[in-house]
Amino acid sequence: MPDRNRLPSNLSLVIVLSFASLILLVLLRFLVAGRFSQGFLVWNLILAAVPVGCAQAGRVMAQRHEGTRAAALWTVGAFVAWLAFYPNAPYIFTDFIHVIRKSNLGEPAASWLSELDLLWFDVIMNAAFAFVGHFLGLVSMYSMHGLLRRQFGRVAGWALLAPAILLSGFGIHLGRFSRFNSWDLIFHPFQAMAAAFGTLSDPAALLFSLAFSFFIALTYLIFYLVKRGEPETRGLA
């Protein structure tokens, strides 16, 4: 049976070209502004690519042990790792706070460039990073969803993905406002869980988290329907 959730063989090339293009934007920004203050965008983009690796590793290992209990264990392990890192992908949207506050704007180094021009450049640059990061997240979700469906069935696949999307909204809030990282789930699990439960009593935090969860769910549904509507032979290795 063909795996319709398998990712294109040229995905690595797409990721490399995307990273290279965005780094060029950062370098151009440095040339026109005379200061480097967007390193966090590059780092966050790297973290956004980690879920793709988690999903791909899980798929490879599950196929290697197909038909055995180990395949299910590898799937569960990959899903947990993926869920821990996935919020880093849409998280890049929250980096727009630096554009809103102009905290990294600086002064234009070129005489022909105004502060407003530089601000517009930052809007475009942050939008590009957020788009690529979120797209990588959707790609990883599609791959992980396919792995879950293949191992546990269609109903179980959706049943596991739905709460994962909901939890991701809370994960983004924890990252932006509580300043927790994915690895804090391992090194500071109780503090991270306490902060997560704290959002349930904060209406503003709850609204933020649910809004992001809705955004993720909506965009993934569109992505899913588009991919599932393609011919089975298209985009497969």
Secondary structure, 3 states (H helix, E strand, C coil): CCCCCCCCCCHHHHHHHHHHHHHHHHHHHHHHHCCCCCHHHHHHHHHHHHHHHHHHHHHHHHHHCCCCHHHHHHHHHHHHHHHHHCCHHHHHHHHHHHHHHCCCCCCCCCCCCCHHHHHHHHHHHHHHHHHHHHHHHHHHHHHHHHHHHHHHCHHHHHHHHHHHHHHHHHHHHHHHHCCCCCCHHHHCHHHHHHHHHHHCCCHHHHHHHHHHHHHHHHHHHHHHHHHHCCCCCCCCC
